[in-house]
């Protein structure tokens, strides 16, 4: 039935108000970054490595050279590696409104191709970029003239002071699980998760238990009424963030939530190439065990880390921000030409 396709005139008329507001939000965010002195960059999507996080899945392709060689390449899952190379090159405040690609992702809030707003501040701590993320939420909503974010009957007013919550606090409050007690105890963590009513298989890895509790018990409760900044992730769940100086079991990572929806993910960036390589290799071992594949390490990226300045950065899902700001029903409402399979 063609009536259901995005290009059908009736469906396009239905989606068009959201698409026009998408443009208004894009202009507003561009103005905010310009006002803060950011340089807008445009990172290449084709990379030798798409990223090395266990649960991110990439699209693979090949570059056919003139002499007949086949060089494997990937569509990036984030412009992160390229942006950090630009920091190493000497840039200090950059933002990319990047098209990114993630396999195995489709749904009301997921698309295999989407827009990510990724920005970095050299010399900044994680608190500064958290403030950026909150300001961008306020800017986006203001561009639409609406009073609150909305998603599936929930509302969130980004003008209110955001809630700051650590992972330890969140696991205790919403799941009754003492996360700090199980950082090195997969068996105990599994038992605690099952006691909390979370369905996880007996052979689940620690990271899968963590994700199951987070997704089922915690995320739906975040960003109710006001934004939530979820902070201090276990270091094994923050592959590119530096460890907290007061407790190396945790990392300087945060995620921003509104209406139970994750909007942004930020790090105080790890710049130690030796530690970064070790984390990548550990993640790829786990990826091989879970999914039967692994991605190459970008050696050029690791080399750039040795001269990259101290910095903090954030990746924000632009399409999701538009959904919540406009009251749209799905990511397909806010993309001009959505991927529909």
Secondary structure, DSSP 4 states (H G I P E B T S, - for coil): -GGGSTTSHHHHHHHHHHHHHHHHHHHHHHHHHHHTTPEE----SEES-----TT---EEEEEE-TTS-EEEEEE-S-SHHHHHHHHHHT--EEEEEEEEE-TT--SSS--SEEEEEEEEEET--HHHHHHHHHHHHHHHHHHHT-SSEEETTEEE-TTSPPEEEEHHHHHHHHH---GGGGTT-HHHHHHHHHHTT----TT--HHHHHHHHIIIIIGGGTTSBS-EEEEEEEGGG-TTBPEETTEEEEEEEEEEEETTEEEEEEEEB---HHHHHHHHHHHHHHHHHHHS------HHHHHHHTTPPSEEEEEEEHHHHHHHHHT-SSGGGS-TT----
